[in-house]
Amino acid sequence: MENYRKANLVAGKWEEKGSGDFLHVLQKFTGEEIGRIPQASEEQMEHAIVAANKAFETTKKWSAGKRREMMEKLYNKLDEQKEKFVNLIIDEGAKPRSYAENEIARCLTTLKIGYEEAIRVGGEVVPIDFNNGEGKTAFTQRFPIGVVACITPFNFPLNLVMHKVAPALATGCTVVIKPAPQSPMTCLAFAELFEEVGYPAGVINVLCCDIPVAEKLVRDDRVAKLSFTGSDKVGWYLKSICGKKKVTLELGGNAAVLVDEDAEIASIVDSIAMGTFLYAGQICISTQRILVHEKVYDEFEKAFIAAIERLKVGDPHDPEVRVGPIIDSGHLERIDSWVQEAVESGAKLLIGGKVKSKENNLYEPTILTNTRTSMKVCSEEVFGPVAVMEKVSSFKEGIEQINESKYGLQAGVFTNRVNHFKMAFEELEVGGVMINSIPGFRIDNMPYGGIKDSGLGREGLRYSIAEMTEERLIVY
């Protein structure tokens, strides 16, 4: 195990003391402690907010070229050390090796797009040369808003940090980050790179802290924006206490796949199985509800179960493993309780349905059918290797069932009919419709986000940059 940083970064200093409490970070498959990090105090959060505002006075004056140059240096440092980050994500995030490697590749892409966008932050000419505006010229320019509070989840311990930090750096904003308690060390390791490339103290601050200290960050009027990724319950609560600052919420979902009667079953089952169970389903756009036209249901069920049986479950360091540990024992118990509750209420198990290894936090890939929408496995976000599968009598019925959810993040539709493409796009109540693809599809520059309880605003570099800047108008 490498000597990873085990301190908070506050105002350019690594602080090994905090409130007196400590965060114990575990290797999720073995249970070994790999990090003991001090919980930051309210005073340290105050210092971080002050430092971020002070650093902003410098970075807001940087040219676009300077912002790009610094970000490109950061990119090169991350690229040099990517294997270190892969291993750290596997250990603290429980992410299978191939998926951890994919995350680092995506992080580099996200950061590269960010520094490319840094020199494209512009405004527009406003046509006012008529009536009372005759003879005048007007245009807008975008200016950075200030300090961004970033609260991130465990499942993408670097790329979801990157989706907040990269647009901030591209615009000249500064950040205070509260990483997830289950996987904070990747973010702390990333923050070390800022020192190495010469960013001023306070541009990035990373604090592991408990709820009251995090709420101080969210409530503080010196913070210009809250960017939160996590559960819907927490996200909407934070919005209610954050005051007048800008807010982006990337929240949960129970994403659905709809399989039409003309879909080519053999060619799609492996993709859907991977989209359902990769990383033990701990992705907000993992497939949780599978709706299959009754004419092809039997064929699909047989092929799909076979595809699930081909997925290897186990140690995330094993390159062949696709389904690794649940992030902690509490979530493992919750997932199992929801499955057992569904079975006791009449749901039928098609595969799985039990803990595979309590010691290693492994849960068997599970499919339930004969479910009701009131069951938690249908109505809530499982965030585990569990999905429900049901028949529908028509494509239209499938659309209606997908919409019977409080969530609306992304949906996948497998069909070869153009009119069904159109119907899905026009009628699905989601932020993104993936045609002939799983809902878990995401490219890092696309607008990403949901509606209903799934969130507010959009991520994706250009879209986040717009949220981290204000347009200012000049008329002369």
SEVO-42688 format. One record per residue (C-alpha): chain; residue number from 1; y, z, x. Coordinates in steps of 0.1 Angstrom, whole numbers, plus 5000, padded with zeros to 4 digits. Each point is the difference from the previous one (the first is absolute). Layout:
<rs>
R,chain,resi,y,z,x
R,A,NUM,Y,Z,X
...
</rs>
This chain:
<rs>
R,chain,resi,y,z,x
R,A,1,5000,5000,5000
R,A,2,5034,4990,5014
R,A,3,5027,5026,5004
R,A,4,5019,4991,4969
R,A,5,5034,5014,4992
R,A,6,4998,5033,4980
R,A,7,5036,5008,4993
R,A,8,5028,4989,4977
R,A,9,5027,4976,5012
R,A,10,5034,5015,4990
R,A,11,5033,4986,5013
R,A,12,4983,4984,5030
R,A,13,4981,5031,5010
R,A,14,4963,5008,4996
R,A,15,4998,5034,4984
R,A,16,4968,5019,5003
R,A,17,5012,5030,4980
R,A,18,5008,4999,4963
R,A,19,4998,5022,4969
R,A,20,4970,5019,5014
R,A,21,4975,4982,4979
R,A,22,4978,4972,5015
R,A,23,4985,4968,4987
R,A,24,4964,4995,5011
R,A,25,4991,4963,5003
R,A,26,4963,4992,4998
R,A,27,4978,4972,5011
R,A,28,4989,4990,4966
R,A,29,4963,4991,5007
R,A,30,4991,5029,5023
R,A,31,5024,5026,4987
R,A,32,5012,5007,5036
R,A,33,5036,5012,5004
R,A,34,5019,4974,5020
R,A,35,5035,5013,4994
R,A,36,5019,5032,4993
R,A,37,5036,4992,4991
R,A,38,5027,5025,4992
R,A,39,5015,4998,4965
R,A,40,5037,4993,5004
R,A,41,5025,5025,4987
R,A,42,5029,4994,4977
R,A,43,5023,5005,5030
R,A,44,4982,4972,5018
R,A,45,5004,4977,4970
R,A,46,5037,5007,5000
R,A,47,5002,4991,5037
R,A,48,4981,4968,4993
R,A,49,5023,4989,4972
R,A,50,5031,5008,5021
R,A,51,4985,4980,5030
R,A,52,4991,4970,4978
R,A,53,5035,4998,4987
R,A,54,5014,5003,5035
R,A,55,4977,4973,5013
R,A,56,5011,4978,4971
R,A,57,5035,5000,5013
R,A,58,4987,4982,5030
R,A,59,4974,4977,4985
R,A,60,5022,4988,4971
R,A,61,5022,4984,5026
R,A,62,4972,4981,5018
R,A,63,5001,4963,4998
R,A,64,4971,4982,4984
R,A,65,4989,4988,5034
R,A,66,4999,5036,5013
R,A,67,4979,5011,4970
R,A,68,4976,4972,5006
R,A,69,4998,5007,5037
R,A,70,4991,5036,4995
R,A,71,4974,4993,4973
R,A,72,4984,4974,5022
R,A,73,4996,5025,5028
R,A,74,4984,5024,4975
R,A,75,4977,4972,4989
R,A,76,4989,4994,5036
R,A,77,4993,5037,5006
R,A,78,4979,5002,4969
R,A,79,4981,4969,5010
R,A,80,4993,5015,5034
R,A,81,4985,5032,4985
R,A,82,4983,4986,4969
R,A,83,4965,5012,5009
R,A,84,5013,5036,5002
R,A,85,5015,4996,4965
R,A,86,4968,4985,4986
R,A,87,4979,5030,5012
R,A,88,5026,5024,4986
R,A,89,4999,4984,4966
R,A,90,4962,5001,4999
R,A,91,4999,5037,5010
R,A,92,5028,5015,4978
R,A,93,5001,4973,4972
R,A,94,4962,4995,4996
R,A,95,5006,4963,5001
R,A,96,4970,4977,5010
R,A,97,5006,4984,5034
R,A,98,5004,4964,4987
R,A,99,5026,5012,4975
R,A,100,5018,5022,5025
R,A,101,5003,4969,5023
R,A,102,5013,4980,4971
R,A,103,5026,5027,4993
R,A,104,5014,4998,5035
R,A,105,5000,4962,4999
R,A,106,5020,5004,4967
R,A,107,5023,5025,5016
R,A,108,5009,4976,5028
R,A,109,5006,4973,4974
R,A,110,5022,5023,4979
R,A,111,5020,5010,5031
R,A,112,5004,4964,5011
R,A,113,5012,4988,4966
R,A,114,5024,5029,5001
R,A,115,5016,4990,5033
R,A,116,5001,4964,4988
R,A,117,5018,5011,4968
R,A,118,5024,5021,5020
R,A,119,5020,4968,5009
R,A,120,4999,4987,4965
R,A,121,5016,5029,4982
R,A,122,5029,4981,4983
R,A,123,5021,4997,4969
R,A,124,5012,4972,4978
R,A,125,5032,4980,4993
R,A,126,5012,5009,4965
R,A,127,5017,4972,4981
R,A,128,5033,5013,4986
R,A,129,5023,4970,5006
R,A,130,5011,4997,4963
R,A,131,5023,5016,4975
R,A,132,5014,5032,5016
R,A,133,4979,4995,5031
R,A,134,5013,4966,5007
R,A,135,5007,4995,5037
R,A,136,4980,5030,5011
R,A,137,4968,5004,5019
R,A,138,4973,5027,4995
R,A,139,4968,5008,5017
R,A,140,4977,5030,5003
R,A,141,4984,5016,5030
R,A,142,4972,5026,5001
R,A,143,5005,5033,5017
R,A,144,4974,5027,5008
R,A,145,5000,5029,4976
R,A,146,4992,5029,5024
R,A,147,4971,5024,5002
R,A,148,4967,4991,4983
R,A,149,4976,5028,4990
R,A,150,4964,4986,5004
R,A,151,4970,5018,4985
R,A,152,4967,4983,5007
R,A,153,4964,5003,4990
R,A,154,4968,5005,5020
R,A,155,4983,4967,4993
R,A,156,5022,4977,5022
R,A,157,5013,5026,5025
R,A,158,5019,4973,5020
R,A,159,5006,4969,4979
R,A,160,5015,5019,4970
R,A,161,5022,5018,5025
R,A,162,5009,4965,5015
R,A,163,5009,4987,4965
R,A,164,5028,5026,4999
R,A,165,5010,5002,5037
R,A,166,5001,4963,5008
R,A,167,5025,4990,4973
R,A,168,5021,5031,5009
R,A,169,5001,4990,5036
R,A,170,5007,4964,4991
R,A,171,5032,5010,4981
R,A,172,5012,5028,5023
R,A,173,4988,5029,4978
R,A,174,4984,5032,5014
R,A,175,4970,5019,4986
R,A,176,4985,5034,4994
R,A,177,4963,4997,4993
R,A,178,4976,5025,4984
R,A,179,4965,4986,5007
R,A,180,4969,5009,4980
R,A,181,4985,5033,5010
R,A,182,4965,4985,5003
R,A,183,5011,4973,5025
R,A,184,5034,5008,5017
R,A,185,4990,4994,5036
R,A,186,5002,4962,4999
R,A,187,5036,5002,4989
R,A,188,5008,5026,5027
R,A,189,4984,4977,5026
R,A,190,5021,4971,4987
R,A,191,5032,5021,5003
R,A,192,4992,5005,5037
R,A,193,5005,4962,5005
R,A,194,5036,5003,4990
R,A,195,5007,5022,5030
R,A,196,4983,4975,5023
R,A,197,5021,4971,4989
R,A,198,5033,5019,5000
R,A,199,5010,5006,4964
R,A,200,5027,5027,4997
R,A,201,4989,5035,4990
R,A,202,5000,5004,4962
R,A,203,4992,4964,4991
R,A,204,4965,5012,4990
R,A,205,4990,5036,4991
R,A,206,4965,5009,4990
R,A,207,4993,5034,4984
R,A,208,4968,5014,4986
R,A,209,5011,5025,4974
R,A,210,4991,5018,4968
R,A,211,5014,4991,4965
R,A,212,5032,5021,5000
R,A,213,5011,4985,5034
R,A,214,4992,4964,4988
R,A,215,5020,5006,4968
R,A,216,5030,5010,5021
R,A,217,4998,4965,5016
R,A,218,4997,4983,4966
R,A,219,5029,5020,4984
R,A,220,5024,4997,5029
R,A,221,5031,4979,4992
R,A,222,5003,4990,5036
R,A,223,4969,4979,4995
R,A,224,5008,4966,4986
R,A,225,4966,4989,4988
R,A,226,4965,5013,4991
R,A,227,4971,4978,5008
R,A,228,4968,5016,4987
R,A,229,4964,4988,4999
R,A,230,4974,5022,4984
R,A,231,4988,5013,4967
R,A,232,5019,4992,4968
R,A,233,5003,5037,4990
R,A,234,5017,5009,5033
R,A,235,5021,4969,5002
R,A,236,5016,5003,4965
R,A,237,5007,5037,5007
R,A,238,5018,4992,5032
R,A,239,5021,4974,4982
R,A,240,5011,5026,4976
R,A,241,5013,5023,5027
R,A,242,5015,4975,5025
R,A,243,5034,4996,4985
R,A,244,5020,4968,5002
R,A,245,4983,4985,5030
R,A,246,4981,4967,4999
R,A,247,4963,5003,4993
R,A,248,4969,4979,5006
R,A,249,4967,5013,4986
R,A,250,4967,4984,5010
R,A,251,4975,5019,4978
R,A,252,4964,4999,4988
R,A,253,4980,4977,4979
R,A,254,4966,4993,4985
R,A,255,4999,4964,5008
R,A,256,4979,4976,4980
R,A,257,4981,4968,5006
R,A,258,4993,4975,4971
R,A,259,4971,4976,5005
R,A,260,5002,4970,4976
R,A,261,4970,4982,4986
R,A,262,5004,4970,5024
R,A,263,5003,5021,5032
R,A,264,4976,4991,5028
R,A,265,4981,5034,5002
R,A,266,4982,4995,5032
R,A,267,5032,4993,5019
R,A,268,5020,5029,4988
R,A,269,4977,5031,4998
R,A,270,5003,5009,5037
R,A,271,5038,4998,4999
R,A,272,5001,5022,4969
R,A,273,4975,5025,5015
R,A,274,5022,5002,5032
R,A,275,5032,5004,4979
R,A,276,4984,5028,4981
R,A,277,4983,5020,5028
R,A,278,5017,4992,5033
R,A,279,5014,5033,5015
R,A,280,4981,5018,4972
R,A,281,5025,4987,4974
R,A,282,5029,5020,5015
R,A,283,5025,4972,4995
R,A,284,5025,4999,4971
R,A,285,4990,4964,4993
R,A,286,4962,5006,5003
R,A,287,4981,4985,4970
R,A,288,4992,5027,4976
R,A,289,4995,4981,4967
R,A,290,4978,4969,4998
R,A,291,5001,4980,4968
R,A,292,4974,4972,4997
R,A,293,4997,4973,4973
R,A,294,4969,5007,4980
R,A,295,4986,4965,5007
R,A,296,4996,5008,5037
R,A,297,4998,5037,4999
R,A,298,4962,5003,5007
R,A,299,5002,4975,5029
R,A,300,5030,5018,5014
R,A,301,4985,5035,4998
R,A,302,4968,4990,5018
R,A,303,5019,4982,5028
R,A,304,5027,5027,5003
R,A,305,4975,5029,5003
R,A,306,4983,4981,5028
R,A,307,5033,4995,5017
R,A,308,5007,5037,4999
R,A,309,4966,5008,5014
R,A,310,5009,4979,5031
R,A,311,5030,5022,5008
R,A,312,4994,5025,5028
R,A,313,5011,5036,4994
R,A,314,5005,5024,5029
R,A,315,5018,5008,5032
R,A,316,5033,4980,5001
R,A,317,4997,4995,5037
R,A,318,4969,4977,4993
R,A,319,5013,4964,4999
R,A,320,4976,4992,4972
R,A,321,5012,5028,4976
R,A,322,5023,4990,4972
R,A,323,4997,5032,4979
R,A,324,5010,5030,5020
R,A,325,5009,5036,4991
R,A,326,5022,5014,4973
R,A,327,5031,5014,5015
R,A,328,4991,5036,4993
R,A,329,4975,5022,4982
R,A,330,5024,5007,4971
R,A,331,5002,4963,4991
R,A,332,4963,4997,5005
R,A,333,4994,5027,4974
R,A,334,5026,4986,4976
R,A,335,4984,4965,5002
R,A,336,4966,5013,4993
R,A,337,5012,5022,4971
R,A,338,5017,4970,4983
R,A,339,4968,4979,5003
R,A,340,4978,5028,4986
R,A,341,5025,5006,4972
R,A,342,4998,4963,4991
R,A,343,4961,5000,5000
R,A,344,4999,5032,4979
R,A,345,5023,4982,4975
R,A,346,4977,4970,4997
R,A,347,5008,4977,5029
R,A,348,4971,4983,5017
R,A,349,4995,4999,5037
R,A,350,4991,4966,5015
R,A,351,5000,5011,5036
R,A,352,5010,5031,5020
R,A,353,5014,5030,4982
R,A,354,4995,5028,5026
R,A,355,5012,5014,5033
R,A,356,4982,4983,5029
R,A,357,5009,5026,5026
R,A,358,5021,5031,4994
R,A,359,5001,5007,5037
R,A,360,5016,4965,5007
R,A,361,5020,4997,4967
R,A,362,4981,4969,4990
R,A,363,4996,4989,4963
R,A,364,4977,4973,4989
R,A,365,5016,4968,4987
R,A,366,4999,5004,4962
R,A,367,5002,4978,4970
R,A,368,5002,5013,4964
R,A,369,4997,4981,4968
R,A,370,5001,5009,4963
R,A,371,5032,5019,5007
R,A,372,5030,5009,4978
R,A,373,5036,4996,5009
R,A,374,5005,5038,4995
R,A,375,4977,5008,5030
R,A,376,5018,5008,5032
R,A,377,4980,4973,5019
R,A,378,5018,4975,4977
R,A,379,5034,5015,4993
R,A,380,5009,5017,5033
R,A,381,5000,4988,5036
R,A,382,4966,5010,5015
R,A,383,5010,4992,5036
R,A,384,4964,5000,5010
R,A,385,4969,4977,5000
R,A,386,4997,4999,4963
R,A,387,5006,4972,4975
R,A,388,4992,4992,4963
R,A,389,4986,4967,4988
R,A,390,5000,4988,4964
R,A,391,4995,4968,4980
R,A,392,5028,4982,4982
R,A,393,4995,4974,4973
R,A,394,5030,4978,5011
R,A,395,5025,4996,5028
R,A,396,5027,5011,4976
R,A,397,4981,5033,4993
R,A,398,4998,5005,5037
R,A,399,5037,4997,5004
R,A,400,5006,5025,4972
R,A,401,4976,5025,5016
R,A,402,5016,4997,5034
R,A,403,5034,5008,4983
R,A,404,4985,5031,4983
R,A,405,5010,5021,5030
R,A,406,5030,5021,5010
R,A,407,4999,4983,5034
R,A,408,5011,4965,5009
R,A,409,4997,4992,5037
R,A,410,4979,4969,5006
R,A,411,4971,4982,4982
R,A,412,4975,4974,5011
R,A,413,4989,4971,4977
R,A,414,4971,4977,5007
R,A,415,5002,4969,4979
R,A,416,5001,4962,5005
R,A,417,5021,4993,4969
R,A,418,5036,4992,5004
R,A,419,5009,5013,4966
R,A,420,4984,5034,5009
R,A,421,5020,5000,5033
R,A,422,5031,4997,4979
R,A,423,4989,5026,4974
R,A,424,4992,5025,5027
R,A,425,5033,4996,5018
R,A,426,5020,5001,4968
R,A,427,4982,5029,4982
R,A,428,4987,5024,5027
R,A,429,5022,5031,5003
R,A,430,4998,5003,5037
R,A,431,5022,4994,5031
R,A,432,4977,4973,5014
R,A,433,4973,4977,4987
R,A,434,4974,4988,5025
R,A,435,4983,4968,4988
R,A,436,4964,4996,5012
R,A,437,5005,5030,5022
R,A,438,4996,5038,4998
R,A,439,5030,5022,4992
R,A,440,4998,5015,5035
R,A,441,5015,4968,5015
R,A,442,5033,5007,5019
R,A,443,5019,4981,5026
R,A,444,5027,5022,5016
R,A,445,5030,4978,4992
R,A,446,4993,4995,4963
R,A,447,5018,5021,4973
R,A,448,4976,5028,4993
R,A,449,5003,5027,4974
R,A,450,4992,5008,4964
R,A,451,5013,5008,4965
R,A,452,4994,5027,4975
R,A,453,4986,5031,5018
R,A,454,4992,4979,5031
R,A,455,5035,5002,5014
R,A,456,5036,4988,5004
R,A,457,5014,4973,5023
R,A,458,4982,4978,5025
R,A,459,4989,5001,5036
R,A,460,4995,4970,5023
R,A,461,5025,4997,5028
R,A,462,5027,4979,4984
R,A,463,4998,5019,4968
R,A,464,5002,5034,5017
R,A,465,5029,4988,5021
R,A,466,5019,4993,4968
R,A,467,4993,5035,4989
R,A,468,5012,5015,5033
R,A,469,5033,4982,5000
R,A,470,5031,4998,4977
R,A,471,5019,4968,4993
R,A,472,5037,5002,5007
R,A,473,5024,4974,4987
R,A,474,5030,4987,5018
R,A,475,5026,4978,4982
R,A,476,5030,4983,5018
</rs>
